[in-house]
Amino acid sequence: MKNSEQQKSENGNDLSPWSLAWELGYIIAIPIVLLAMGGAILDKKMGTSPWMLLTGVILSVSITSFAVYYKVAKILGDLSKKEEEHKK
């Protein structure tokens, strides 16, 4: 069985499935919680319910989509580099 040091790629990124799942969970959860709560608080203060909440949710979905896309692109790039190195 591999230890955590052996699971790390050469550039230091941990590619274990559990690590990736936790990281994606945080990438998704933190923006939605913070922006939805911020929107709900602004709605109460400004009396604009539910517009700020909806704006926060839509903004968090956009941020999360870009963050997940960037993360997946980075992983795929790392994997393709690793594959090219093995072919040599």
N, C-alpha and C positions, 0 to 999 in steps of 0.2 A: 504494500500500500504506500502511496506517495505522501510525503509530508507537505506542509504548506509551502515550504521553500522550493520544493521540486515542482509544484504546480504552477509556480510563477513563470511567465515567459521571460525571454532574455531582456526585454525592456522594462521589466518590473510589474507588468499588469497581471493581476490574478485572474485567470480564466476559468476558475472553478464555477460550476453551475450555481452553487449556493451563493457565492459572492456576487455573481451577476444578477441573480434574482433579488437579493437584498438591495443592490445598488439601483436596479430598475424600480423596485418598490419605493425607495426614497425619492427617486427622480419623479415618480408619478404622484406620490402622496404629499410631499412637502408643498409644491405649488398649489395644489387643489385646496389643501387645508388652509394655508396662509391667505390665499387670495379670496377664497369663499368666506372665511371669517372676516377678513378686511371689508369685503363687500357688504356683508350682513351688518357690520358695525356702522359703516357709512350710511347704509339704508336707514338704520335707526336714527342716526344723528340728523340726516338730511330729509327723512320722510319720503324717500324715493323708491320704496320697496316695490318690486324685487329687482330693479334695474342694476344697481351696483353689484348685487349678488350674482346676477347673470353675467355681467361684465367680467367679474372676477373669475367665474367658472370658465367662460370662453377664453379669457386671457391665459388661464392656467392650462387649458387643453392645448393652446397654441405653443406655449413654452415647453410643455411636456413632450409634445410631438417633435419639436426641433431637438430637444435634448436626447430623446430616445433614438431619433434618426442619426444624430451625431455619434452616439455610443455604438450603435449597430454598425455604422460605416467604419468606425475605428476598429472594431473587432474583426470585421470582414477584411479590412486592410491588413491587419496584423496576421490574420490567418493566411492570406494570399502571399504575404512576404515569407512566412514560415514555410509554406508549400514550395515556393520558388527556391528557398535555401535547401530544402530536402532534395530537389531535383538535381542540384549541382553536384 
